[in-house]
Amino acid sequence: MTSRWTLYVPVIALIALVLTFGRDLPSYVVALVSLLLAGAVLAAVHHAEVVAHRVGEPYGSLILAVAVTIIEVALIVTLMVSGGEKAQSLARDTVFAAVMITCNGILGISLLVGALRRRIAVFNPEGTGSAFATVTAIATLSLVLPTFTTSSPGPQFTPAQLAFAAVVSLGLYLLFVAVQTRRHRGDFMPITTAGEVIDVEEHEDPPSGRAALRSLGLLLVALIAVVGLAKGVSPTIESVVASAGLPQSVVGVVIALLVLLPETIAAVRAAARDRIQTSLNLALGSAMASIGLTIPAIATAMIWLDGPLLLGLGGTEMVLLALTVGVGTLTVVPGRANILQGGLHLSLLAVFLFLAASP
């Protein structure tokens, strides 16, 4: 049953966006906008779950991952247009933060919640492994290789290299979606602790087509409000980061945290219902979409944006990425995880957040 507040909050948030867009906001308005932003995030989670229940897995998690990534791309491009020279590395910082948050934060807390509920969190290693391998390949291509190419100075691709990386990243993402939704859909369905596939929810009838379409529209409204209101409070975030003496890359971390909050809440709720595979679909699908869709979109935007696009990671970030890949591989292969694996991934996220603030 749809709560009334989930119907009204996205519309109110969108009205607030229209009234505050492009204006300098006093502190009390920033506080109000932040409350509406939080409400829009929670409403987005609710409507995404309604749509997911209607279309079933893995389509539901795919819809949320793609929708949120589109909003992430819009936010990055908008801030790059107005950010000047300091925004040259914003795409890299945000995308890398998204990878660390999804592959360590969302994945880790999902496994922890599932293991606390059932002692062992069970998922399909074939589907999860292929998703994790695709994330690893796209992340290495887009975020590691630019540091080592020699055709242009600095951690950046030449235009030809950037175009090639964008095409390959998008191609791999689309190939994965085809595998996930058609040829090997069963590998991405939630399973019980006994290994039986759960194709439908047992305790609740799916919503009607009309209700699902309404939720889909309100989901888009809520996500637009989230990115717009986040942009409105971003000057405050940037000033707070600067006044605290933190690196500029922290802005990208904050953006990723805001954008991925709906997926985090949805993944935790799925894990609490013993749908660990759904949680992992959300985590890895979001990581994949964050790179596979963001990099091509940013590459296209660079046609009219000025300045270089810094994509290559530094040494510390590459170590964290390699550690995440190693630990994640050992987590995924058995198809079963306990609280230790969840704690390991959350510890890696904590290390990332600490080093982002204190490099």
C-alpha atoms as a printed R data frame, in Angstrom:
    type eleno elety resid chain resno      x       y       z
1   ATOM     1    CA   MET     A     1  0.000   0.000   0.000
2   ATOM     2    CA   THR     A     2  1.434   3.352  -1.026
3   ATOM     3    CA   SER     A     3  1.767   5.827   1.866
4   ATOM     4    CA   ARG     A     4  0.350   9.249   1.121
5   ATOM     5    CA   TRP     A     5  3.563  11.069   1.978
6   ATOM     6    CA   THR     A     6  5.406   9.197  -0.789
7   ATOM     7    CA   LEU     A     7  2.938  10.698  -3.265
8   ATOM     8    CA   TYR     A     8  3.261  14.282  -2.045
9   ATOM     9    CA   VAL     A     9  6.934  14.627  -1.078
10  ATOM    10    CA   PRO     A    10  8.401  14.216  -4.617
11  ATOM    11    CA   VAL     A    11  6.037  16.894  -5.953
12  ATOM    12    CA   ILE     A    12  6.784  19.256  -3.043
13  ATOM    13    CA   ALA     A    13 10.515  18.666  -3.501
14  ATOM    14    CA   LEU     A    14 10.212  19.435  -7.220
15  ATOM    15    CA   ILE     A    15  8.340  22.678  -6.433
16  ATOM    16    CA   ALA     A    16 11.088  23.607  -3.954
17  ATOM    17    CA   LEU     A    17 13.651  22.928  -6.676
18  ATOM    18    CA   VAL     A    18 11.880  25.307  -9.062
19  ATOM    19    CA   LEU     A    19 11.664  28.031  -6.391
20  ATOM    20    CA   THR     A    20 15.305  27.755  -5.275
21  ATOM    21    CA   PHE     A    21 17.105  26.854  -8.518
22  ATOM    22    CA   GLY     A    22 20.056  29.127  -9.301
23  ATOM    23    CA   ARG     A    23 19.689  31.235  -6.152
24  ATOM    24    CA   ASP     A    24 21.963  31.852  -3.189
25  ATOM    25    CA   LEU     A    25 20.254  30.175  -0.275
26  ATOM    26    CA   PRO     A    26 20.375  31.352   3.355
27  ATOM    27    CA   SER     A    27 21.196  28.783   6.003
28  ATOM    28    CA   TYR     A    28 17.612  28.163   7.128
29  ATOM    29    CA   VAL     A    29 16.542  27.500   3.516
30  ATOM    30    CA   VAL     A    30 19.477  25.117   3.094
31  ATOM    31    CA   ALA     A    31 18.261  23.231   6.171
32  ATOM    32    CA   LEU     A    32 14.723  23.015   4.756
33  ATOM    33    CA   VAL     A    33 16.013  21.924   1.356
34  ATOM    34    CA   SER     A    34 18.105  19.231   3.045
35  ATOM    35    CA   LEU     A    35 14.996  17.854   4.772
36  ATOM    36    CA   LEU     A    36 13.133  17.765   1.448
37  ATOM    37    CA   LEU     A    37 16.162  16.110  -0.125
38  ATOM    38    CA   ALA     A    38 16.056  13.348   2.501
39  ATOM    39    CA   GLY     A    39 12.301  12.932   1.981
40  ATOM    40    CA   ALA     A    40 12.732  12.709  -1.787
41  ATOM    41    CA   VAL     A    41 15.400  10.026  -1.322
42  ATOM    42    CA   LEU     A    42 13.104   7.915   0.873
43  ATOM    43    CA   ALA     A    43 10.203   8.396  -1.548
44  ATOM    44    CA   ALA     A    44 12.448   7.323  -4.443
45  ATOM    45    CA   VAL     A    45 13.312   4.125  -2.578
46  ATOM    46    CA   HIS     A    46  9.638   3.338  -1.998
47  ATOM    47    CA   HIS     A    47  8.585   3.891  -5.610
48  ATOM    48    CA   ALA     A    48 11.590   1.966  -6.921
49  ATOM    49    CA   GLU     A    49 10.552  -1.007  -4.793
50  ATOM    50    CA   VAL     A    50  6.989  -0.786  -6.143
51  ATOM    51    CA   VAL     A    51  8.272  -0.853  -9.729
52  ATOM    52    CA   ALA     A    52 10.722  -3.642  -8.895
53  ATOM    53    CA   HIS     A    53  7.928  -5.724  -7.365
54  ATOM    54    CA   ARG     A    54  5.843  -5.274 -10.497
55  ATOM    55    CA   VAL     A    55  8.508  -6.147 -13.069
56  ATOM    56    CA   GLY     A    56 10.389  -8.675 -10.934
57  ATOM    57    CA   GLU     A    57 14.088  -9.329 -10.660
58  ATOM    58    CA   PRO     A    58 16.559  -8.532 -12.074
59  ATOM    59    CA   TYR     A    59 14.658  -5.797 -13.932
60  ATOM    60    CA   GLY     A    60 13.714  -3.935 -10.769
61  ATOM    61    CA   SER     A    61 17.251  -3.394  -9.519
62  ATOM    62    CA   LEU     A    62 18.336  -2.564 -13.070
63  ATOM    63    CA   ILE     A    63 15.716   0.201 -13.327
64  ATOM    64    CA   LEU     A    64 16.855   1.821 -10.085
65  ATOM    65    CA   ALA     A    65 20.552   1.550 -10.986
66  ATOM    66    CA   VAL     A    66 20.079   3.149 -14.401
67  ATOM    67    CA   ALA     A    67 17.741   5.880 -13.121
68  ATOM    68    CA   VAL     A    68 20.067   6.915 -10.324
69  ATOM    69    CA   THR     A    69 23.099   6.833 -12.637
70  ATOM    70    CA   ILE     A    70 21.378   9.145 -15.112
71  ATOM    71    CA   ILE     A    71 20.822  11.588 -12.267
72  ATOM    72    CA   GLU     A    72 24.455  11.182 -11.196
73  ATOM    73    CA   VAL     A    73 25.646  12.021 -14.712
74  ATOM    74    CA   ALA     A    74 23.422  15.095 -14.831
75  ATOM    75    CA   LEU     A    75 24.766  16.302 -11.492
76  ATOM    76    CA   ILE     A    76 28.403  15.762 -12.490
77  ATOM    77    CA   VAL     A    77 28.012  17.561 -15.821
78  ATOM    78    CA   THR     A    78 26.163  20.455 -14.184
79  ATOM    79    CA   LEU     A    79 28.855  20.920 -11.557
80  ATOM    80    CA   MET     A    80 31.616  20.581 -14.158
81  ATOM    81    CA   VAL     A    81 30.050  23.366 -16.230
82  ATOM    82    CA   SER     A    82 30.002  25.752 -13.268
83  ATOM    83    CA   GLY     A    83 32.999  24.438 -11.353
84  ATOM    84    CA   GLY     A    84 35.884  25.634 -13.531
85  ATOM    85    CA   GLU     A    85 39.372  24.204 -13.150
86  ATOM    86    CA   LYS     A    86 38.684  22.565  -9.780
87  ATOM    87    CA   ALA     A    87 36.014  20.368 -11.414
88  ATOM    88    CA   GLN     A    88 38.432  18.696 -13.850
89  ATOM    89    CA   SER     A    89 38.741  15.658 -11.579
90  ATOM    90    CA   LEU     A    90 35.138  15.697 -10.300
91  ATOM    91    CA   ALA     A    91 33.993  12.878 -12.603
92  ATOM    92    CA   ARG     A    92 36.913  10.672 -11.526
93  ATOM    93    CA   ASP     A    93 36.403  11.397  -7.832
94  ATOM    94    CA   THR     A    94 32.656  10.771  -8.003
95  ATOM    95    CA   VAL     A    95 32.869   7.603 -10.099
96  ATOM    96    CA   PHE     A    96 35.635   6.107  -7.947
97  ATOM    97    CA   ALA     A    97 33.716   6.995  -4.796
98  ATOM    98    CA   ALA     A    98 30.632   5.318  -6.296
99  ATOM    99    CA   VAL     A    99 32.644   2.151  -6.988
100 ATOM   100    CA   MET     A   100 34.023   2.042  -3.438
101 ATOM   101    CA   ILE     A   101 30.640   2.790  -1.854
102 ATOM   102    CA   THR     A   102 28.808   0.155  -3.900
103 ATOM   103    CA   CYS     A   103 31.427  -2.617  -3.909
104 ATOM   104    CA   ASN     A   104 32.336  -2.174  -0.245
105 ATOM   105    CA   GLY     A   105 29.579  -0.190   1.444
106 ATOM   106    CA   ILE     A   106 26.345  -1.488  -0.112
107 ATOM   107    CA   LEU     A   107 27.750  -4.973  -0.683
108 ATOM   108    CA   GLY     A   108 29.257  -5.123   2.800
109 ATOM   109    CA   ILE     A   109 26.193  -3.962   4.713
110 ATOM   110    CA   SER     A   110 23.938  -6.235   2.647
111 ATOM   111    CA   LEU     A   111 26.057  -9.273   3.493
112 ATOM   112    CA   LEU     A   112 26.239  -8.213   7.137
113 ATOM   113    CA   VAL     A   113 22.462  -7.774   7.431
114 ATOM   114    CA   GLY     A   114 21.820 -11.057   5.648
115 ATOM   115    CA   ALA     A   115 24.349 -12.965   7.759
116 ATOM   116    CA   LEU     A   116 22.980 -11.545  11.000
117 ATOM   117    CA   ARG     A   117 19.498 -12.627   9.940
118 ATOM   118    CA   ARG     A   118 20.331 -16.144   8.724
119 ATOM   119    CA   ARG     A   119 23.927 -16.681   9.985
120 ATOM   120    CA   ILE     A   120 24.935 -17.237   6.334
121 ATOM   121    CA   ALA     A   121 24.116 -14.934   3.424
122 ATOM   122    CA   VAL     A   122 23.523 -17.022   0.296
123 ATOM   123    CA   PHE     A   123 23.673 -15.743  -3.278
124 ATOM   124    CA   ASN     A   124 24.371 -16.995  -6.786
125 ATOM   125    CA   PRO     A   125 28.140 -16.973  -7.460
126 ATOM   126    CA   GLU     A   126 27.714 -17.256 -11.246
127 ATOM   127    CA   GLY     A   127 25.673 -14.082 -11.657
128 ATOM   128    CA   THR     A   128 27.443 -12.143  -8.922
129 ATOM   129    CA   GLY     A   129 30.850 -13.211 -10.211
130 ATOM   130    CA   SER     A   130 30.125 -12.088 -13.767
131 ATOM   131    CA   ALA     A   131 28.858  -8.738 -12.476
132 ATOM   132    CA   PHE     A   132 31.939  -8.233 -10.325
133 ATOM   133    CA   ALA     A   133 34.258  -9.185 -13.189
134 ATOM   134    CA   THR     A   134 32.563  -6.622 -15.450
135 ATOM   135    CA   VAL     A   135 32.896  -3.910 -12.792
136 ATOM   136    CA   THR     A   136 36.596  -4.751 -12.429
137 ATOM   137    CA   ALA     A   137 37.241  -4.593 -16.182
138 ATOM   138    CA   ILE     A   138 35.401  -1.300 -16.719
139 ATOM   139    CA   ALA     A   139 36.943   0.324 -13.636
140 ATOM   140    CA   THR     A   140 40.464  -0.648 -14.703
141 ATOM   141    CA   LEU     A   141 39.935   0.543 -18.255
142 ATOM   142    CA   SER     A   142 38.412   3.893 -17.273
143 ATOM   143    CA   LEU     A   143 40.196   4.791 -14.020
144 ATOM   144    CA   VAL     A   144 43.570   3.012 -13.995
145 ATOM   145    CA   LEU     A   145 44.813   3.049 -17.597
146 ATOM   146    CA   PRO     A   146 44.729   6.879 -17.956
147 ATOM   147    CA   THR     A   147 47.484   7.081 -15.342
148 ATOM   148    CA   PHE     A   148 49.811   4.961 -17.484
149 ATOM   149    CA   THR     A   149 49.104   6.134 -21.036
150 ATOM   150    CA   THR     A   150 51.850   8.314 -22.535
151 ATOM   151    CA   SER     A   151 50.144  10.107 -25.427
152 ATOM   152    CA   SER     A   152 49.058  13.040 -23.240
153 ATOM   153    CA   PRO     A   153 50.575  14.499 -20.071
154 ATOM   154    CA   GLY     A   154 48.924  13.796 -16.750
155 ATOM   155    CA   PRO     A   155 46.332  11.170 -15.777
156 ATOM   156    CA   GLN     A   156 44.130  11.679 -18.814
157 ATOM   157    CA   PHE     A   157 43.219  10.100 -22.133
158 ATOM   158    CA   THR     A   158 43.664  11.699 -25.525
159 ATOM   159    CA   PRO     A   159 40.328  12.393 -27.280
160 ATOM   160    CA   ALA     A   160 40.703   9.207 -29.345
161 ATOM   161    CA   GLN     A   161 41.552   7.134 -26.264
162 ATOM   162    CA   LEU     A   162 38.631   8.638 -24.341
163 ATOM   163    CA   ALA     A   163 36.237   7.836 -27.182
164 ATOM   164    CA   PHE     A   164 37.532   4.257 -27.370
165 ATOM   165    CA   ALA     A   165 37.220   3.782 -23.583
166 ATOM   166    CA   ALA     A   166 33.695   5.213 -23.658
167 ATOM   167    CA   VAL     A   167 32.576   2.853 -26.446
168 ATOM   168    CA   VAL     A   168 34.110  -0.205 -24.768
169 ATOM   169    CA   SER     A   169 32.639   0.695 -21.353
170 ATOM   170    CA   LEU     A   170 29.172   1.206 -22.810
171 ATOM   171    CA   GLY     A   171 29.462  -1.968 -24.885
172 ATOM   172    CA   LEU     A   172 30.435  -4.075 -21.872
173 ATOM   173    CA   TYR     A   173 27.598  -2.612 -19.832
174 ATOM   174    CA   LEU     A   174 25.011  -3.346 -22.538
175 ATOM   175    CA   LEU     A   175 26.409  -6.860 -22.984
176 ATOM   176    CA   PHE     A   176 26.060  -7.475 -19.263
177 ATOM   177    CA   VAL     A   177 22.464  -6.189 -19.278
178 ATOM   178    CA   ALA     A   178 21.625  -8.602 -22.099
179 ATOM   179    CA   VAL     A   179 23.110 -11.492 -20.129
180 ATOM   180    CA   GLN     A   180 21.394 -10.399 -16.903
181 ATOM   181    CA   THR     A   181 17.919  -9.936 -18.330
182 ATOM   182    CA   ARG     A   182 17.748 -12.582 -21.067
183 ATOM   183    CA   ARG     A   183 20.291 -15.334 -21.628
184 ATOM   184    CA   HIS     A   184 21.174 -16.040 -17.967
185 ATOM   185    CA   ARG     A   185 18.412 -14.304 -16.022
186 ATOM   186    CA   GLY     A   186 18.255 -17.160 -13.511
187 ATOM   187    CA   ASP     A   187 21.793 -16.405 -12.336
188 ATOM   188    CA   PHE     A   188 20.583 -13.058 -10.969
189 ATOM   189    CA   MET     A   189 17.430 -14.247  -9.190
190 ATOM   190    CA   PRO     A   190 17.364 -14.318  -5.391
191 ATOM   191    CA   ILE     A   191 17.751 -17.757  -3.842
192 ATOM   192    CA   THR     A   192 16.968 -19.301  -0.478
193 ATOM   193    CA   THR     A   193 19.564 -20.690   1.907
194 ATOM   194    CA   ALA     A   194 18.784 -24.087   0.363
195 ATOM   195    CA   GLY     A   195 19.684 -22.742  -3.087
196 ATOM   196    CA   GLU     A   196 16.122 -22.614  -4.451
197 ATOM   197    CA   VAL     A   197 15.306 -19.738  -6.821
198 ATOM   198    CA   ILE     A   198 12.731 -17.236  -5.562
199 ATOM   199    CA   ASP     A   199 10.833 -16.058  -8.619
200 ATOM   200    CA   VAL     A   200  7.962 -14.279  -6.868
201 ATOM   201    CA   GLU     A   201  7.331 -12.687  -3.494
202 ATOM   202    CA   GLU     A   202  5.320 -14.997  -1.276
203 ATOM   203    CA   HIS     A   203  3.472 -12.602   1.012
204 ATOM   204    CA   GLU     A   204  2.305  -9.760  -1.178
205 ATOM   205    CA   ASP     A   205  0.519  -9.482  -4.506
206 ATOM   206    CA   PRO     A   206  2.338  -7.387  -7.135
207 ATOM   207    CA   PRO     A   207  0.943  -3.886  -7.700
208 ATOM   208    CA   SER     A   208 -1.315  -3.174 -10.641
209 ATOM   209    CA   GLY     A   209  0.077  -1.806 -13.877
210 ATOM   210    CA   ARG     A   210 -1.473   1.580 -13.129
211 ATOM   211    CA   ALA     A   211  0.123   1.728  -9.685
212 ATOM   212    CA   ALA     A   212  3.495   0.706 -11.133
213 ATOM   213    CA   LEU     A   213  3.320   3.402 -13.818
214 ATOM   214    CA   ARG     A   214  2.413   5.996 -11.195
215 ATOM   215    CA   SER     A   215  5.363   4.909  -9.068
216 ATOM   216    CA   LEU     A   216  7.658   5.013 -12.089
217 ATOM   217    CA   GLY     A   217  6.635   8.611 -12.788
218 ATOM   218    CA   LEU     A   218  7.017   9.615  -9.140
219 ATOM   219    CA   LEU     A   219 10.398   7.842  -9.038
220 ATOM   220    CA   LEU     A   220 11.648  10.024 -11.888
221 ATOM   221    CA   VAL     A   221 10.210  13.145 -10.224
222 ATOM   222    CA   ALA     A   222 11.873  12.233  -6.921
223 ATOM   223    CA   LEU     A   223 15.243  11.562  -8.551
224 ATOM   224    CA   ILE     A   224 15.129  14.842 -10.478
225 ATOM   225    CA   ALA     A   225 14.330  16.619  -7.222
226 ATOM   226    CA   VAL     A   226 17.216  14.825  -5.499
227 ATOM   227    CA   VAL     A   227 19.813  15.914  -8.043
228 ATOM   228    CA   GLY     A   228 18.434  19.441  -8.286
229 ATOM   229    CA   LEU     A   229 18.242  19.985  -4.542
230 ATOM   230    CA   ALA     A   230 21.676  18.381  -4.114
231 ATOM   231    CA   LYS     A   231 23.032  20.905  -6.611
232 ATOM   232    CA   GLY     A   232 21.359  23.681  -4.602
233 ATOM   233    CA   VAL     A   233 23.118  22.665  -1.400
234 ATOM   234    CA   SER     A   234 26.405  21.823  -3.154
235 ATOM   235    CA   PRO     A   235 27.878  25.350  -2.687
236 ATOM   236    CA   THR     A   236 27.320  24.919   1.031
237 ATOM   237    CA   ILE     A   237 28.973  21.492   0.864
238 ATOM   238    CA   GLU     A   238 31.951  22.920  -1.066
239 ATOM   239    CA   SER     A   239 32.368  25.809   1.373
240 ATOM   240    CA   VAL     A   240 32.197  23.458   4.353
241 ATOM   241    CA   VAL     A   241 34.774  21.156   2.737
242 ATOM   242    CA   ALA     A   242 37.076  24.107   1.999
243 ATOM   243    CA   SER     A   243 36.688  25.658   5.449
244 ATOM   244    CA   ALA     A   244 37.442  22.315   7.074
245 ATOM   245    CA   GLY     A   245 40.680  22.079   5.083
246 ATOM   246    CA   LEU     A   246 39.596  18.874   3.346
247 ATOM   247    CA   PRO     A   247 40.701  17.909  -0.187
248 ATOM   248    CA   GLN     A   248 38.471  18.869  -3.122
249 ATOM   249    CA   SER     A   249 37.943  15.156  -3.845
250 ATOM   250    CA   VAL     A   250 35.723  14.971  -0.755
251 ATOM   251    CA   VAL     A   251 33.057  16.846  -2.765
252 ATOM   252    CA   GLY     A   252 32.903  13.877  -5.159
253 ATOM   253    CA   VAL     A   253 32.549  11.504  -2.210
254 ATOM   254    CA   VAL     A   254 29.644  13.535  -0.797
255 ATOM   255    CA   ILE     A   255 27.927  13.584  -4.210
256 ATOM   256    CA   ALA     A   256 28.273   9.812  -4.535
257 ATOM   257    CA   LEU     A   257 26.916   9.285  -1.022
258 ATOM   258    CA   LEU     A   258 23.869  11.437  -1.764
259 ATOM   259    CA   VAL     A   259 23.152   9.857  -5.136
260 ATOM   260    CA   LEU     A   260 23.580   6.273  -3.907
261 ATOM   261    CA   LEU     A   261 21.506   6.664  -0.743
262 ATOM   262    CA   PRO     A   262 18.276   5.374  -2.399
263 ATOM   263    CA   GLU     A   263 20.025   2.246  -3.627
264 ATOM   264    CA   THR     A   264 21.675   1.692  -0.244
265 ATOM   265    CA   ILE     A   265 18.347   1.783   1.571
266 ATOM   266    CA   ALA     A   266 16.717  -0.462  -1.037
267 ATOM   267    CA   ALA     A   267 19.594  -2.974  -0.790
268 ATOM   268    CA   VAL     A   268 19.424  -3.112   3.016
269 ATOM   269    CA   ARG     A   269 15.664  -3.662   2.887
270 ATOM   270    CA   ALA     A   270 16.128  -6.482   0.391
271 ATOM   271    CA   ALA     A   271 18.795  -8.088   2.578
272 ATOM   272    CA   ALA     A   272 16.487  -7.847   5.602
273 ATOM   273    CA   ARG     A   273 13.925  -9.856   3.581
274 ATOM   274    CA   ASP     A   274 16.591 -12.498   2.834
275 ATOM   275    CA   ARG     A   275 16.930 -11.340  -0.780
276 ATOM   276    CA   ILE     A   276 20.717 -11.101  -0.790
277 ATOM   277    CA   GLN     A   277 20.995 -11.555  -4.555
278 ATOM   278    CA   THR     A   278 18.729  -8.545  -5.080
279 ATOM   279    CA   SER     A   279 20.998  -6.504  -2.808
280 ATOM   280    CA   LEU     A   280 24.094  -7.586  -4.724
281 ATOM   281    CA   ASN     A   281 22.356  -6.845  -8.039
282 ATOM   282    CA   LEU     A   282 21.778  -3.322  -6.768
283 ATOM   283    CA   ALA     A   283 25.335  -2.888  -5.487
284 ATOM   284    CA   LEU     A   284 27.232  -4.222  -8.485
285 ATOM   285    CA   GLY     A   285 24.701  -2.968 -11.010
286 ATOM   286    CA   SER     A   286 25.085   0.531  -9.590
287 ATOM   287    CA   ALA     A   287 28.874   0.309  -9.731
288 ATOM   288    CA   MET     A   288 28.739  -0.899 -13.319
289 ATOM   289    CA   ALA     A   289 26.245   1.744 -14.392
290 ATOM   290    CA   SER     A   290 28.215   4.468 -12.615
291 ATOM   291    CA   ILE     A   291 31.190   3.728 -14.853
292 ATOM   292    CA   GLY     A   292 29.624   2.225 -17.962
293 ATOM   293    CA   LEU     A   293 27.133   5.074 -18.403
294 ATOM   294    CA   THR     A   294 28.940   7.984 -16.734
295 ATOM   295    CA   ILE     A   295 32.189   7.753 -18.698
296 ATOM   296    CA   PRO     A   296 30.477   7.737 -22.148
297 ATOM   297    CA   ALA     A   297 28.212  10.610 -21.077
298 ATOM   298    CA   ILE     A   298 31.126  12.673 -19.756
299 ATOM   299    CA   ALA     A   299 33.153  11.864 -22.880
300 ATOM   300    CA   THR     A   300 30.277  13.224 -24.983
301 ATOM   301    CA   ALA     A   301 29.982  16.301 -22.758
302 ATOM   302    CA   MET     A   302 33.695  17.046 -23.233
303 ATOM   303    CA   ILE     A   303 32.851  18.045 -26.818
304 ATOM   304    CA   TRP     A   304 31.610  21.382 -25.461
305 ATOM   305    CA   LEU     A   305 33.222  21.483 -21.991
306 ATOM   306    CA   ASP     A   306 36.548  23.299 -21.666
307 ATOM   307    CA   GLY     A   307 39.648  21.987 -19.947
308 ATOM   308    CA   PRO     A   308 41.155  18.499 -19.548
309 ATOM   309    CA   LEU     A   309 39.287  15.568 -18.031
310 ATOM   310    CA   LEU     A   310 41.417  13.937 -15.340
311 ATOM   311    CA   LEU     A   311 40.403  10.276 -15.023
312 ATOM   312    CA   GLY     A   312 43.492   8.418 -13.820
313 ATOM   313    CA   LEU     A   313 43.676   7.385 -10.172
314 ATOM   314    CA   GLY     A   314 46.618   8.047  -7.902
315 ATOM   315    CA   GLY     A   315 48.680   5.365  -6.198
316 ATOM   316    CA   THR     A   316 46.605   5.243  -3.005
317 ATOM   317    CA   GLU     A   317 43.331   4.906  -4.904
318 ATOM   318    CA   MET     A   318 44.738   2.142  -7.128
319 ATOM   319    CA   VAL     A   319 45.831   0.183  -4.054
320 ATOM   320    CA   LEU     A   320 42.339   0.497  -2.582
321 ATOM   321    CA   LEU     A   321 40.780  -0.594  -5.881
322 ATOM   322    CA   ALA     A   322 43.109  -3.607  -6.126
323 ATOM   323    CA   LEU     A   323 42.363  -4.560  -2.512
324 ATOM   324    CA   THR     A   324 38.629  -4.261  -3.181
325 ATOM   325    CA   VAL     A   325 38.934  -6.499  -6.255
326 ATOM   326    CA   GLY     A   326 40.938  -9.116  -4.359
327 ATOM   327    CA   VAL     A   327 38.688  -9.231  -1.310
328 ATOM   328    CA   GLY     A   328 35.546  -9.041  -3.458
329 ATOM   329    CA   THR     A   329 36.664 -11.995  -5.583
330 ATOM   330    CA   LEU     A   330 37.201 -14.145  -2.497
331 ATOM   331    CA   THR     A   331 33.802 -13.054  -1.185
332 ATOM   332    CA   VAL     A   332 31.914 -13.834  -4.395
333 ATOM   333    CA   VAL     A   333 33.425 -17.181  -5.404
334 ATOM   334    CA   PRO     A   334 31.905 -19.378  -2.630
335 ATOM   335    CA   GLY     A   335 28.375 -18.003  -3.049
336 ATOM   336    CA   ARG     A   336 28.055 -17.848   0.730
337 ATOM   337    CA   ALA     A   337 29.232 -15.207   3.190
338 ATOM   338    CA   ASN     A   338 29.156 -14.631   6.932
339 ATOM   339    CA   ILE     A   339 29.544 -11.500   9.038
340 ATOM   340    CA   LEU     A   340 33.323 -11.533   8.495
341 ATOM   341    CA   GLN     A   341 33.014 -10.826   4.761
342 ATOM   342    CA   GLY     A   342 30.522  -8.052   5.438
343 ATOM   343    CA   GLY     A   343 32.832  -6.551   8.051
344 ATOM   344    CA   LEU     A   344 35.829  -6.752   5.698
345 ATOM   345    CA   HIS     A   345 34.088  -4.759   2.966
346 ATOM   346    CA   LEU     A   346 32.777  -2.166   5.411
347 ATOM   347    CA   SER     A   347 36.311  -1.800   6.796
348 ATOM   348    CA   LEU     A   348 37.605  -1.107   3.282
349 ATOM   349    CA   LEU     A   349 34.929   1.559   2.869
350 ATOM   350    CA   ALA     A   350 35.997   3.120   6.175
351 ATOM   351    CA   VAL     A   351 39.621   3.170   4.981
352 ATOM   352    CA   PHE     A   352 38.556   4.851   1.734
353 ATOM   353    CA   LEU     A   353 36.525   7.522   3.536
354 ATOM   354    CA   PHE     A   354 39.336   8.206   6.011
355 ATOM   355    CA   LEU     A   355 42.003   8.520   3.324
356 ATOM   356    CA   ALA     A   356 39.706  10.699   1.216
357 ATOM   357    CA   ALA     A   357 39.538  13.166   4.112
358 ATOM   358    CA   SER     A   358 43.162  12.680   5.185
359 ATOM   359    CA   PRO     A   359 45.269  11.647   2.169
